[in-house]
Amino acid sequence: MLAKRFIFILLLTYIVALVAGFIFDKRYKQRNQLAFFDKMDTILNGTVEYDAVYIGNSRTHFGINPFYIDSITGFKSFNLGQGGSDAEEMLLYSALYLKSHKPPKFAVLTLDGSTVIKHNRLKDRYWNLFLLKNDTINMYMSKAGFNTTLIKYLPFLKYAYFDEYSRSSIFLKELYIPRFDHNLYNGFANTHQTITSDTTNWFKKQIFNPLDEKPADEKVNDTAVRNLKKIIALFKTSGTNVIIVYPPGIKSTDEKRINYGIAVDSVYSNMSKEFNIPIFDVNKRYSFPQKYFSDVSHLNEPGTRIFSRFIGQYLDSLSKK
């Protein structure tokens, strides 16, 4: 009798957990469809082919708008950037994309001081736990510390790995995302609609550091550099033209930041020579005023138009050679 009761309670608990997990999954996907799942669907689905892809962190995701590039080049292109992305995640996205798509004509790799630092970003990329049927994602997430086998067969257990914010967000209303003038387009997103006004005091109060880390904590990581080289090699081997792009930035006056920037630039210059690929530094074409930044490292939407058009003009000139 006790054994039957135990089995019944165990079975009932399992069913309740499955139902709760199903409801949580639906809510989480609804809330994060635009932010994460739409992009992952494009990466994993080879139904649309693209002439160019843009790879990088938030300065790509929120900075490069394919709409303005395509209007100049005649391309169909897609923004693979993800906010906060590190070199390992960028490598994952690149590998997944090339497995399901024809190689693009151009792969634009946006690099800054953050992309040569090791972040272990996959540890908080919880949306990938919904996609473990993909062997490549499964491998990367397992390497990041998740018990992917257990989650695959008992999917409700993935919520045990979520941080407090990600778990509680399931019960919040869907995010309101304003839409205007192609601000959400082919993987690109930027909601800062207007030019920043009176930035003088605001910028003076902030130390220029897009990584939110002390300059002394920043150093080039060999693993991150190797992952960036793997991305370049993946696309080059596939016949894709790879371009390194330096995004718009505000010049730092901090000595440690300046020295770190010199070290990072040396790494990227060596990559350029090793793989025989060009570096396009938009800062040499145009000095972006502070009014085009939404914070000390990210452009507002008007600023992204300028940045994107510069990239479009550059790609157009390369494609016509």
C-alpha positions as CSV (number, residue, x, y, z in Angstrom):
1,M,0.0,0.0,0.0
2,L,2.8,2.4,0.9
3,A,4.7,1.5,-2.2
4,K,1.6,2.2,-4.4
5,R,1.0,5.5,-2.6
6,F,4.6,6.5,-3.1
7,I,4.4,5.7,-6.8
8,F,1.1,7.6,-7.1
9,I,2.6,10.7,-5.4
10,L,5.7,10.5,-7.6
11,L,3.7,10.2,-10.8
12,L,1.4,13.0,-9.8
13,T,4.4,15.3,-8.9
14,Y,5.9,14.4,-12.3
15,I,2.7,15.3,-14.2
16,V,2.3,18.6,-12.3
17,A,5.9,19.5,-13.0
18,L,5.5,18.7,-16.7
19,V,2.3,20.9,-16.9
20,A,4.0,23.7,-14.9
21,G,7.0,23.5,-17.1
22,F,4.9,23.6,-20.3
23,I,3.2,26.8,-19.0
24,F,6.5,28.4,-18.0
25,D,8.0,27.6,-21.4
26,K,5.1,29.2,-23.2
27,R,5.4,32.4,-21.0
28,Y,9.2,32.6,-21.3
29,K,9.1,32.2,-25.1
30,Q,6.3,34.8,-25.4
31,R,8.3,37.3,-23.4
32,N,11.6,36.7,-25.1
33,Q,10.4,35.8,-28.7
34,L,11.8,39.0,-30.2
35,A,14.9,39.2,-28.0
36,F,16.2,35.7,-28.4
37,F,14.0,33.1,-30.1
38,D,13.4,34.9,-33.5
39,K,17.2,35.3,-34.0
40,M,17.9,31.6,-33.0
41,D,15.2,30.5,-35.4
42,T,16.9,32.4,-38.2
43,I,20.3,31.0,-37.3
44,L,19.0,27.4,-37.2
45,N,16.7,27.6,-40.1
46,G,18.2,27.8,-43.6
47,T,15.0,28.9,-45.3
48,V,16.4,32.3,-46.2
49,E,19.9,32.9,-47.5
50,Y,21.8,36.1,-46.8
51,D,24.6,37.9,-48.6
52,A,26.1,39.3,-45.5
53,V,26.0,38.6,-41.7
54,Y,27.1,40.8,-38.9
55,I,28.7,39.1,-35.8
56,G,29.5,40.7,-32.5
57,N,28.2,41.8,-29.1
58,S,25.8,44.6,-28.2
59,R,27.6,47.1,-30.4
60,T,26.6,44.9,-33.3
61,H,23.2,43.9,-32.1
62,F,22.1,47.4,-31.3
63,G,24.5,49.2,-33.7
64,I,24.4,47.7,-37.2
65,N,21.1,47.9,-39.0
66,P,20.9,45.7,-42.2
67,F,18.1,47.9,-43.6
68,Y,20.4,50.8,-44.4
69,I,23.3,48.5,-45.6
70,D,21.0,46.6,-47.9
71,S,19.5,49.8,-49.3
72,I,23.0,50.8,-50.5
73,T,24.4,47.4,-51.5
74,G,21.3,45.6,-52.7
75,F,22.1,42.7,-50.4
76,K,19.9,40.8,-48.1
77,S,21.7,40.7,-44.8
78,F,21.2,39.7,-41.2
79,N,22.5,40.8,-37.8
80,L,23.7,37.8,-35.8
81,G,25.0,40.0,-32.9
82,Q,23.8,39.4,-29.4
83,G,24.0,41.8,-26.4
84,G,26.8,40.9,-24.1
85,S,28.1,38.2,-26.4
86,D,31.7,36.9,-25.9
87,A,33.9,35.2,-28.5
88,E,32.7,31.7,-27.6
89,E,29.1,32.6,-28.1
90,M,30.0,34.4,-31.4
91,L,31.7,31.2,-32.5
92,L,28.6,29.1,-31.6
93,Y,26.4,31.4,-33.7
94,S,28.8,31.3,-36.6
95,A,29.1,27.5,-36.6
96,L,25.3,27.1,-36.3
97,Y,24.7,29.6,-39.1
98,L,27.1,27.9,-41.5
99,K,25.6,24.5,-40.8
100,S,22.1,25.6,-41.9
101,H,22.9,28.2,-44.6
102,K,25.0,28.7,-47.7
103,P,28.2,30.7,-46.8
104,P,27.4,34.5,-47.2
105,K,29.5,36.7,-49.4
106,F,30.6,38.8,-46.4
107,A,31.0,38.2,-42.7
108,V,31.5,41.4,-40.7
109,L,33.1,40.8,-37.4
110,T,32.7,43.7,-35.0
111,L,35.5,43.7,-32.4
112,D,36.3,45.8,-29.4
113,G,38.0,45.6,-26.1
114,S,35.4,43.3,-24.7
115,T,35.6,40.5,-27.3
116,V,39.1,39.5,-26.3
117,I,38.1,39.0,-22.6
118,K,36.8,35.7,-21.4
119,H,33.3,36.1,-20.0
120,N,31.8,32.6,-19.9
121,R,28.7,34.2,-21.3
122,L,26.9,30.9,-22.2
123,K,26.3,30.3,-18.4
124,D,23.4,32.8,-18.5
125,R,22.1,32.1,-22.0
126,Y,19.1,30.2,-20.7
127,W,17.2,30.3,-24.0
128,N,19.7,27.8,-25.4
129,L,18.3,25.3,-22.9
130,F,15.1,25.2,-25.0
131,L,17.1,24.2,-28.1
132,L,19.1,21.2,-26.8
133,K,17.9,18.9,-29.6
134,N,20.5,20.7,-31.7
135,D,23.7,18.7,-31.1
136,T,26.0,21.8,-31.4
137,I,24.0,23.8,-28.9
138,N,23.9,20.8,-26.6
139,M,27.6,20.4,-26.7
140,Y,28.3,24.1,-25.9
141,M,25.8,24.3,-23.1
142,S,27.1,21.1,-21.6
143,K,30.6,22.6,-21.7
144,A,29.2,25.7,-20.0
145,G,28.2,23.5,-17.0
146,F,24.6,22.5,-17.7
147,N,23.4,18.9,-17.3
148,T,22.0,18.9,-20.8
149,T,21.0,15.2,-20.7
150,L,18.9,15.6,-17.7
151,I,17.3,18.8,-19.0
152,K,16.6,17.1,-22.3
153,Y,14.5,14.4,-20.7
154,L,13.1,16.4,-17.8
155,P,12.8,19.8,-19.4
156,F,11.2,21.5,-16.4
157,L,14.5,21.1,-14.5
158,K,16.1,23.8,-16.7
159,Y,14.4,26.4,-14.4
160,A,16.6,25.2,-11.6
161,Y,19.5,26.8,-13.5
162,F,17.8,30.1,-14.1
163,D,18.9,33.2,-12.1
164,E,16.3,34.9,-10.0
165,Y,15.5,37.6,-12.6
166,S,15.0,35.1,-15.4
167,R,12.7,32.9,-13.3
168,S,10.6,35.8,-12.0
169,S,10.3,37.3,-15.5
170,I,8.1,34.4,-16.5
171,F,5.3,36.0,-14.4
172,L,5.8,39.6,-15.7
173,K,4.0,41.2,-18.6
174,E,5.5,41.0,-22.0
175,L,8.1,43.8,-22.7
176,Y,6.9,46.8,-24.5
177,I,9.2,47.4,-27.4
178,P,8.6,50.6,-29.5
179,R,8.7,50.2,-33.2
180,F,9.7,53.0,-35.6
181,D,11.6,53.6,-38.8
182,H,13.1,50.0,-39.2
183,N,14.4,50.0,-35.6
184,L,13.7,46.3,-35.5
185,Y,15.0,44.7,-38.6
186,N,16.7,41.4,-39.5
187,G,18.2,40.8,-36.1
188,F,18.9,44.5,-35.3
189,A,17.2,46.2,-32.5
190,N,17.5,49.8,-31.1
191,T,14.8,51.6,-29.1
192,H,16.7,54.9,-28.4
193,Q,14.8,56.9,-30.9
194,T,16.0,60.5,-30.4
195,I,19.4,62.2,-30.5
196,T,20.8,62.6,-27.0
197,S,20.4,66.1,-25.7
198,D,22.9,68.0,-23.4
199,T,25.3,65.1,-22.8
200,T,28.1,67.2,-21.4
201,N,27.6,66.6,-17.7
202,W,26.2,63.1,-18.2
203,F,29.4,61.9,-19.9
204,K,31.7,63.6,-17.5
205,K,30.1,61.7,-14.6
206,Q,30.8,58.3,-16.3
207,I,34.1,56.6,-16.7
208,F,34.4,55.3,-20.3
209,N,34.3,51.6,-19.8
210,P,31.8,49.5,-21.8
211,L,32.7,46.4,-19.9
212,D,31.6,47.7,-16.5
213,E,34.9,46.4,-15.1
214,K,37.9,48.2,-13.7
215,P,40.6,48.9,-16.3
216,A,43.1,46.9,-14.2
217,D,40.9,43.8,-14.5
218,E,41.0,43.9,-18.3
219,K,43.5,41.7,-20.1
220,V,43.6,39.9,-23.4
221,N,42.5,36.2,-23.0
222,D,44.2,33.6,-25.2
223,T,41.1,31.5,-25.3
224,A,39.0,34.4,-26.5
225,V,41.6,35.2,-29.2
226,R,41.6,31.6,-30.4
227,N,37.8,31.6,-30.6
228,L,37.9,34.7,-32.8
229,K,40.4,33.1,-35.0
230,K,38.2,30.0,-35.3
231,I,35.3,32.3,-36.5
232,I,37.5,33.9,-39.1
233,A,38.8,30.5,-40.3
234,L,35.3,29.0,-40.4
235,F,34.1,31.7,-42.8
236,K,37.3,31.9,-44.8
237,T,37.3,28.2,-45.4
238,S,33.7,28.5,-46.6
239,G,34.8,31.1,-49.2
240,T,33.3,34.1,-47.3
241,N,35.1,37.5,-47.3
242,V,35.7,38.4,-43.6
243,I,36.0,42.0,-42.5
244,I,36.9,43.2,-39.0
245,V,35.0,46.4,-38.0
246,Y,35.9,48.7,-35.2
247,P,32.6,50.3,-33.9
248,P,32.1,53.9,-33.0
249,G,33.5,54.9,-29.6
250,I,34.3,57.8,-27.4
251,K,38.0,58.4,-26.8
252,S,39.1,57.6,-23.3
253,T,41.4,59.8,-21.2
254,D,42.2,57.1,-18.7
255,E,45.8,55.9,-19.1
256,K,45.0,52.2,-18.3
257,R,42.2,52.2,-20.8
258,I,44.4,53.8,-23.5
259,N,47.2,51.2,-22.9
260,Y,44.6,48.3,-23.0
261,G,43.3,49.7,-26.2
262,I,46.8,49.7,-27.8
263,A,47.2,46.0,-26.7
264,V,43.8,45.0,-28.2
265,D,44.5,46.9,-31.4
266,S,47.8,45.0,-31.7
267,V,45.9,41.7,-31.4
268,Y,43.4,42.6,-34.1
269,S,46.2,43.9,-36.4
270,N,48.0,40.6,-36.1
271,M,44.7,38.8,-36.9
272,S,44.3,41.0,-40.0
273,K,47.8,40.1,-41.2
274,E,47.5,36.4,-40.4
275,F,44.3,35.9,-42.3
276,N,44.8,38.6,-44.9
277,I,41.6,40.4,-44.0
278,P,40.9,44.1,-43.9
279,I,40.1,46.2,-40.8
280,F,37.4,48.9,-41.3
281,D,37.7,51.5,-38.5
282,V,34.7,53.8,-38.8
283,N,36.2,56.2,-36.3
284,K,38.8,57.2,-39.0
285,R,35.9,58.1,-41.3
286,Y,33.8,60.0,-38.9
287,S,34.1,61.3,-35.3
288,F,30.8,60.5,-33.8
289,P,29.6,63.3,-31.5
290,Q,28.3,62.4,-28.1
291,K,24.7,63.2,-29.2
292,Y,24.7,59.9,-31.2
293,F,25.3,57.7,-28.2
294,S,22.7,56.4,-25.8
295,D,25.4,55.6,-23.2
296,V,29.2,55.6,-23.2
297,S,29.6,52.7,-25.6
298,H,26.3,52.3,-27.5
299,L,24.8,54.4,-30.3
300,N,21.2,55.6,-30.3
301,E,19.1,54.8,-33.4
302,P,20.0,58.0,-35.3
303,G,23.7,57.1,-34.7
304,T,23.1,53.6,-36.0
305,R,21.9,54.9,-39.3
306,I,25.2,56.8,-39.8
307,F,27.3,53.7,-38.7
308,S,25.3,51.3,-40.9
309,R,25.6,53.5,-44.0
310,F,29.3,53.7,-43.6
311,I,29.5,49.9,-43.5
312,G,27.1,49.7,-46.5
313,Q,29.3,52.1,-48.5
314,Y,32.4,50.1,-47.6
315,L,30.8,46.7,-48.5
316,D,29.5,48.1,-51.7
317,S,32.9,49.3,-52.7
318,L,34.4,45.8,-52.0
319,S,31.6,44.0,-53.8
320,K,32.3,46.0,-57.0
321,K,36.0,45.3,-57.1
